[in-house]
């Protein structure tokens, strides 16, 4: 069995502001709306549904519970995050910043990725990640691709991991290590 994510829920403060952000700024497709919820998703993943839920605005939830939810939002206890893959972190950052999205992190390079982050109107963190390794073989991309070596002196990502692991190459390769 190979599980696949098809839906997730984000708690939002203001459903209308969230819909405006996700549809206008991110370009998501709206699938369905109800009084306190809306279903939408990225056009590149038509089978993925992100449910925006505003429980503090739900008339079926008792007033004292809505009040407790508002206090929990204000304290930061109900924050969520989504991570998206992008082909160009820089272009995504420029587009979202120009649209008025609140910047959480400007683009930075990390081993193997470049990413940036924004907050939606409810404070949920949205991270946009671009893979930087250029090799078709996972683990064998050169560090030169992200500025960690140049020309003939550039070691591969795999060589760097082996050298810095303290293990022999054979023993290192027998261990599982994260692949992006």
ChimeraX attribute file (.defattr): number of C-alpha atoms within 10 A of each C-alpha:
attribute: neighborCount
match mode: 1-to-1
recipient: residues
	/A:1	3
	/A:2	3
	/A:3	5
	/A:4	7
	/A:5	8
	/A:6	11
	/A:7	13
	/A:8	12
	/A:9	14
	/A:10	18
	/A:11	21
	/A:12	28
	/A:13	20
	/A:14	17
	/A:15	23
	/A:16	14
	/A:17	13
	/A:18	21
	/A:19	23
	/A:20	14
	/A:21	18
	/A:22	19
	/A:23	15
	/A:24	12
	/A:25	17
	/A:26	18
	/A:27	13
	/A:28	20
	/A:29	19
	/A:30	17
	/A:31	13
	/A:32	11
	/A:33	14
	/A:34	10
	/A:35	11
	/A:36	18
	/A:37	21
	/A:38	21
	/A:39	20
	/A:40	21
	/A:41	21
	/A:42	18
	/A:43	13
	/A:44	9
	/A:45	11
	/A:46	13
	/A:47	11
	/A:48	17
	/A:49	21
	/A:50	19
	/A:51	20
	/A:52	23
	/A:53	22
	/A:54	22
	/A:55	20
	/A:56	23
	/A:57	19
	/A:58	15
	/A:59	11
	/A:60	10
	/A:61	11
	/A:62	10
	/A:63	13
	/A:64	10
	/A:65	12
	/A:66	18
	/A:67	11
	/A:68	12
	/A:69	19
	/A:70	16
	/A:71	13
	/A:72	13
	/A:73	17
	/A:74	14
	/A:75	10
	/A:76	11
	/A:77	10
	/A:78	17
	/A:79	16
	/A:80	15
	/A:81	14
	/A:82	13
	/A:83	12
	/A:84	12
	/A:85	12
	/A:86	16
	/A:87	12
	/A:88	15
	/A:89	24
	/A:90	17
	/A:91	11
	/A:92	20
	/A:93	21
	/A:94	12
	/A:95	14
	/A:96	16
	/A:97	15
	/A:98	10
	/A:99	13
	/A:100	10
	/A:101	18
	/A:102	15
	/A:103	16
	/A:104	15
	/A:105	13
	/A:106	15
	/A:107	18
	/A:108	13
	/A:109	16
	/A:110	11
	/A:111	13
	/A:112	19
	/A:113	15
	/A:114	20
	/A:115	24
	/A:116	20
	/A:117	26
	/A:118	21
	/A:119	16
	/A:120	20
	/A:121	20
	/A:122	20
	/A:123	20
	/A:124	18
	/A:125	19
	/A:126	18
	/A:127	19
	/A:128	22
	/A:129	22
	/A:130	20
	/A:131	18
	/A:132	20
	/A:133	21
	/A:134	16
	/A:135	13
	/A:136	8
	/A:137	8
	/A:138	12
	/A:139	20
	/A:140	16
	/A:141	21
	/A:142	24
	/A:143	23
	/A:144	18
	/A:145	17
	/A:146	18
	/A:147	10
	/A:148	14
	/A:149	14
	/A:150	13
	/A:151	8
	/A:152	7
	/A:153	10
	/A:154	17
	/A:155	18
	/A:156	19
	/A:157	22
	/A:158	18
	/A:159	17
	/A:160	15
	/A:161	17
	/A:162	17
	/A:163	13
	/A:164	9
	/A:165	11
	/A:166	10
	/A:167	12
	/A:168	10
	/A:169	14
	/A:170	9
	/A:171	10
	/A:172	16
	/A:173	13
	/A:174	8
	/A:175	7
	/A:176	7
	/A:177	10
	/A:178	5
	/A:179	7
	/A:180	11
